[in-house]
């Protein structure tokens, strides 16, 4: 699958809404707000710290998220391409 021109609003936010916001939204953070992924600004912090990909890829040294099972290969690839394209707020 060739992915390009990935949009935060159209492509990334729906993945997060369906898989992450249950625990990592401003209203539902299980970590007292420390790991909020809701909203571009909050998510970008984890992108800039190079944590987001490690977590969703289940890489050694990172928490495995989501804990109920990995995102699909297509979802992970979509996030990877978005980050490679500059992780734009678009």
DONUVEX-545276 format. One line per field, with one value per atom (N, C-alpha, C, O): atom name; residue in one letter; x, y, z. Coordinates in nm, 2 decimals, m for minus. Last residue first. Layout:
N
lumtor = c(CA_...);
kolti = c(a_...);
px = c(X_...);
py = c(Y_...);
pz = c(Z_...);
END
This chain:
90
lumtor = c(N_CA_C_O_N_CA_C_O_N_CA_C_O_N_CA_C_O_N_CA_C_O_N_CA_C_O_N_CA_C_O_N_CA_C_O_N_CA_C_O_N_CA_C_O_N_CA_C_O_N_CA_C_O_N_CA_C_O_N_CA_C_O_N_CA_C_O_N_CA_C_O_N_CA_C_O_N_CA_C_O_N_CA_C_O_N_CA_C_O_N_CA_C_O_N_CA_C_O_N_CA_C_O_N_CA_C_O_N_CA_C_O_N_CA_C_O_N_CA_C_O_N_CA_C_O_N_CA_C_O_N_CA_C_O_N_CA_C_O_N_CA_C_O_N_CA_C_O_N_CA_C_O_N_CA_C_O_N_CA_C_O_N_CA_C_O_N_CA_C_O_N_CA_C_O_N_CA_C_O_N_CA_C_O_N_CA_C_O_N_CA_C_O_N_CA_C_O_N_CA_C_O_N_CA_C_O_N_CA_C_O_N_CA_C_O_N_CA_C_O_N_CA_C_O_N_CA_C_O_N_CA_C_O_N_CA_C_O_N_CA_C_O_N_CA_C_O_N_CA_C_O_N_CA_C_O_N_CA_C_O_N_CA_C_O_N_CA_C_O_N_CA_C_O_N_CA_C_O_N_CA_C_O_N_CA_C_O_N_CA_C_O_N_CA_C_O_N_CA_C_O_N_CA_C_O_N_CA_C_O_N_CA_C_O_N_CA_C_O_N_CA_C_O_N_CA_C_O_N_CA_C_O_N_CA_C_O_N_CA_C_O_N_CA_C_O_N_CA_C_O_N_CA_C_O_N_CA_C_O_N_CA_C_O_N_CA_C_O_N_CA_C_O_N_CA_C_O_N_CA_C_O_N_CA_C_O_N_CA_C_O_N_CA_C_O_N_CA_C_O_N_CA_C_O);
kolti = c(x_x_x_x_x_x_x_x_x_x_x_x_x_x_x_x_x_x_x_x_x_x_x_x_x_x_x_x_x_x_x_x_x_x_x_x_x_x_x_x_x_x_x_x_x_x_x_x_x_x_x_x_x_x_x_x_x_x_x_x_x_x_x_x_x_x_x_x_x_x_x_x_x_x_x_x_x_x_x_x_x_x_x_x_x_x_x_x_x_x_x_x_x_x_x_x_x_x_x_x_x_x_x_x_x_x_x_x_x_x_x_x_x_x_x_x_x_x_x_x_x_x_x_x_x_x_x_x_x_x_x_x_x_x_x_x_x_x_x_x_x_x_x_x_x_x_x_x_x_x_x_x_x_x_x_x_x_x_x_x_x_x_x_x_x_x_x_x_x_x_x_x_x_x_x_x_x_x_x_x_x_x_x_x_x_x_x_x_x_x_x_x_x_x_x_x_x_x_x_x_x_x_x_x_x_x_x_x_x_x_x_x_x_x_x_x_x_x_x_x_x_x_x_x_x_x_x_x_x_x_x_x_x_x_x_x_x_x_x_x_x_x_x_x_x_x_x_x_x_x_x_x_x_x_x_x_x_x_x_x_x_x_x_x_x_x_x_x_x_x_x_x_x_x_x_x_x_x_x_x_x_x_x_x_x_x_x_x_x_x_x_x_x_x_x_x_x_x_x_x_x_x_x_x_x_x_x_x_x_x_x_x_x_x_x_x_x_x_x_x_x_x_x_x_x_x_x_x_x_x_x_x_x_x_x_x_x_x_x_x_x_x_x_x_x_x_x_x_x_x_x_x_x_x_x_x_x_x_x_x);
px = c(m0.24_m0.33_m0.45_m0.53_0.02_m0.11_m0.20_m0.23_0.26_0.20_0.06_m0.01_0.49_0.39_0.32_0.32_0.66_0.68_0.58_0.58_0.65_0.61_0.62_0.58_0.71_0.81_0.78_0.87_0.46_0.57_0.69_0.75_0.30_0.27_0.39_0.42_0.42_0.43_0.40_0.46_0.35_0.49_0.51_0.59_0.07_0.14_0.28_0.34_0.05_m0.01_0.06_0.09_0.17_0.23_0.18_0.25_m0.02_0.11_0.18_0.25_m0.25_m0.25_m0.11_m0.08_m0.15_m0.18_m0.19_m0.15_m0.12_0.00_m0.03_0.06_m0.32_m0.30_m0.17_m0.13_m0.19_m0.26_m0.23_m0.14_m0.18_m0.12_m0.22_m0.32_m0.37_m0.33_m0.28_m0.32_m0.43_m0.52_m0.48_m0.55_m0.26_m0.23_m0.32_m0.28_m0.16_m0.25_m0.23_m0.18_0.15_0.02_m0.03_0.04_0.39_0.32_0.18_0.10_0.66_0.53_0.46_0.48_0.99_0.87_0.75_0.75_1.19_1.22_1.10_1.11_1.13_1.19_1.22_1.26_0.82_0.96_1.01_0.95_0.56_0.59_0.74_0.78_0.48_0.55_0.58_0.63_0.38_0.29_0.35_0.28_0.63_0.51_0.42_0.38_0.79_0.83_0.72_0.72_0.63_0.65_0.70_0.66_0.63_0.51_0.53_0.46_0.88_0.82_0.70_0.68_1.03_1.05_1.00_1.05_0.96_1.04_1.08_1.14_0.79_0.92_1.01_1.13_0.57_0.64_0.78_0.87_0.49_0.54_0.61_0.70_0.42_0.52_0.58_0.70_0.21_0.34_0.45_0.56_m0.01_0.05_0.19_0.28_m0.06_m0.02_0.05_0.15_m0.12_m0.01_0.04_0.16_m0.35_m0.22_m0.11_0.00_m0.54_m0.51_m0.37_m0.28_m0.46_m0.57_m0.52_m0.47_m0.29_m0.26_m0.36_m0.35_m0.14_m0.25_m0.21_m0.11_0.01_0.02_m0.10_m0.16_m0.05_0.09_0.10_0.19_m0.30_m0.28_m0.14_m0.10_m0.31_m0.32_m0.28_m0.23_m0.32_m0.19_m0.19_m0.09_m0.54_m0.51_m0.38_m0.35_m0.75_m0.61_m0.59_m0.63_m1.00_m0.98_m0.84_m0.82_m1.00_m1.10_m1.07_m1.12_m0.79_m0.79_m0.89_m0.86_m0.71_m0.77_m0.76_m0.72_m0.62_m0.52_m0.58_m0.52_m0.82_m0.73_m0.65_m0.61_m0.95_m1.02_m0.95_m1.01_m0.77_m0.84_m0.92_m0.95_m0.68_m0.60_m0.68_m0.65_m0.84_m0.75_m0.68_m0.63_m1.01_m1.06_m0.97_m1.02_m0.85_m0.98_m1.03_m1.09_m0.63_m0.61_m0.75_m0.76_m0.75_m0.68_m0.67_m0.69_m0.85_m0.94_m0.88_m0.94_m0.60_m0.69_m0.79_m0.82_m0.49_m0.42_m0.52_m0.53_m0.66_m0.60_m0.56_m0.58_m0.77_m0.84_m0.79_m0.87_m0.58_m0.73_m0.80_m0.89_m0.33_m0.36_m0.51_m0.55_m0.30_m0.35_m0.38_m0.43_m0.07_m0.14_m0.18_m0.10_0.05_m0.04_m0.13_m0.25_0.05_0.11_0.00_m0.12_0.11_0.05_0.12_0.24_0.06_0.14_0.05_m0.06_0.08_0.00_0.09_0.18);
py = c(1.92_1.94_1.86_1.87_1.95_1.98_2.02_2.13_1.70_1.83_1.84_1.73_1.53_1.53_1.67_1.73_1.50_1.62_1.63_1.73_1.26_1.38_1.51_1.62_1.09_1.11_1.23_1.30_1.10_1.15_1.18_1.28_0.98_1.11_1.17_1.29_0.73_0.82_0.96_1.05_0.63_0.64_0.74_0.82_0.62_0.71_0.73_0.84_0.43_0.56_0.66_0.77_0.20_0.26_0.40_0.49_0.16_0.19_0.26_0.36_0.09_0.20_0.25_0.37_m0.14_m0.02_0.11_0.21_m0.32_m0.27_m0.15_m0.06_m0.21_m0.29_m0.24_m0.12_m0.20_m0.14_m0.23_m0.30_m0.48_m0.38_m0.32_m0.38_m0.50_m0.56_m0.45_m0.33_m0.38_m0.49_m0.55_m0.63_m0.16_m0.29_m0.40_m0.52_0.01_m0.01_m0.15_m0.24_m0.02_0.04_0.03_0.04_m0.11_m0.16_m0.11_m0.14_0.10_0.04_m0.01_0.06_0.02_0.11_0.03_m0.09_m0.17_m0.04_0.06_0.16_m0.29_m0.31_m0.17_m0.08_m0.19_m0.20_m0.22_m0.17_m0.17_m0.26_m0.29_m0.40_0.03_m0.08_m0.19_m0.30_0.22_0.15_0.03_m0.06_0.30_0.24_0.16_0.05_0.39_0.28_0.22_0.09_0.61_0.49_0.37_0.26_0.79_0.73_0.61_0.51_0.88_0.78_0.71_0.59_1.10_0.98_0.86_0.75_1.35_1.27_1.13_1.05_1.42_1.49_1.42_1.42_1.26_1.24_1.30_1.24_1.36_1.22_1.19_1.11_1.62_1.60_1.46_1.45_1.57_1.61_1.60_1.58_1.53_1.42_1.45_1.37_1.79_1.69_1.57_1.52_1.92_1.97_1.86_1.85_1.78_1.78_1.82_1.75_1.58_1.71_1.71_1.64_1.34_1.41_1.55_1.63_1.21_1.21_1.29_1.31_1.24_1.27_1.28_1.35_1.15_1.08_1.11_1.02_1.30_1.29_1.24_1.28_1.29_1.39_1.38_1.46_1.06_1.20_1.31_1.41_0.84_0.88_1.02_1.09_0.79_0.70_0.74_0.68_1.03_0.99_0.91_0.95_1.13_0.99_0.94_0.82_1.39_1.35_1.21_1.19_1.39_1.49_1.45_1.47_1.05_1.18_1.27_1.23_0.78_0.89_1.02_1.09_0.59_0.61_0.74_0.79_0.64_0.58_0.59_0.60_0.72_0.82_0.77_0.84_0.50_0.56_0.65_0.65_0.40_0.31_0.37_0.29_0.59_0.45_0.37_0.26_0.82_0.82_0.68_0.65_0.75_0.77_0.77_0.71_0.72_0.61_0.63_0.53_0.99_0.88_0.75_0.68_1.14_1.15_1.04_0.99_1.05_1.02_1.03_0.94_1.13_1.00_0.96_0.85_1.39_1.29_1.15_1.06_1.54_1.54_1.42_1.36_1.48_1.46_1.44_1.35_1.32_1.43_1.40_1.29_1.22_1.19_1.31_1.40_1.20_1.32_1.28_1.30_0.85_0.98_1.09_1.06_0.51_0.61_0.74_0.75_0.22_0.34_0.45_0.48_m0.12_0.00_0.12_0.13);
pz = c(1.00_0.88_0.88_0.78_1.13_1.19_1.07_1.05_1.03_1.02_1.09_1.10_1.03_1.14_1.15_1.25_0.82_0.91_1.02_1.09_0.69_0.61_0.70_0.65_0.89_0.79_0.71_0.66_1.02_1.09_0.99_1.00_0.82_0.87_0.94_0.92_0.81_0.69_0.73_0.69_1.06_1.02_0.91_0.91_1.05_1.15_1.11_1.12_0.85_0.83_0.92_0.88_0.97_0.85_0.82_0.79_1.17_1.20_1.09_1.11_1.00_1.10_1.14_1.14_0.87_0.79_0.88_0.84_1.08_1.01_0.93_0.91_1.36_1.24_1.17_1.19_1.70_1.58_1.46_1.46_1.92_1.83_1.74_1.70_2.22_2.09_2.00_2.01_2.46_2.42_2.28_2.23_2.49_2.57_2.52_2.55_2.19_2.30_2.37_2.30_2.36_2.35_2.21_2.11_2.57_2.45_2.45_2.54_2.65_2.69_2.56_2.46_2.55_2.54_2.60_2.58_2.54_2.61_2.61_2.68_2.21_2.34_2.41_2.34_2.05_2.05_2.20_2.29_1.96_2.06_2.07_2.09_1.79_1.73_1.83_1.79_1.97_1.89_1.81_1.76_2.10_2.18_2.09_2.12_1.90_1.98_2.05_2.07_1.80_1.72_1.80_1.77_2.03_1.97_1.89_1.91_2.10_2.18_2.11_2.13_2.02_1.95_2.03_2.03_2.10_2.19_2.14_2.20_1.89_1.90_2.00_1.98_1.96_1.83_1.84_1.80_2.20_2.20_2.06_2.06_2.12_2.22_2.21_2.23_1.94_1.89_1.99_1.95_2.11_2.04_1.99_2.00_2.20_2.30_2.23_2.27_1.96_2.04_2.14_2.16_1.86_1.79_1.88_1.88_2.08_2.03_1.97_2.02_2.32_2.25_2.21_2.29_2.47_2.33_2.25_2.13_2.78_2.70_2.56_2.52_3.01_2.88_2.80_2.74_3.24_3.20_3.05_2.98_3.34_3.24_3.18_3.09_3.51_3.57_3.47_3.51_3.35_3.41_3.46_3.46_3.22_3.33_3.41_3.51_3.10_3.11_3.24_3.35_3.01_3.06_3.08_3.09_2.92_3.02_3.08_3.20_2.74_2.85_2.96_3.08_2.67_2.64_2.76_2.87_2.71_2.69_2.63_2.56_2.71_2.83_2.83_2.93_2.48_2.59_2.72_2.83_2.29_2.37_2.48_2.58_2.14_2.24_2.34_2.46_1.93_2.00_2.12_2.20_1.81_1.82_1.91_1.96_1.82_1.88_1.91_2.01_1.66_1.81_1.88_1.99_1.41_1.47_1.62_1.70_1.38_1.39_1.45_1.53_1.37_1.48_1.49_1.60_1.11_1.24_1.36_1.44_0.89_0.91_1.05_1.09_0.92_0.85_0.88_0.88_1.08_1.11_1.04_1.11_0.96_1.10_1.13_1.19_0.65_0.73_0.87_0.90_0.41_0.53_0.61_0.63_0.15_0.19_0.31_0.30_0.10_0.09_0.13_0.13_0.07_0.15_0.13_0.13_m0.09_m0.10_m0.03_m0.07_0.00_0.00_0.00_0.08);
END
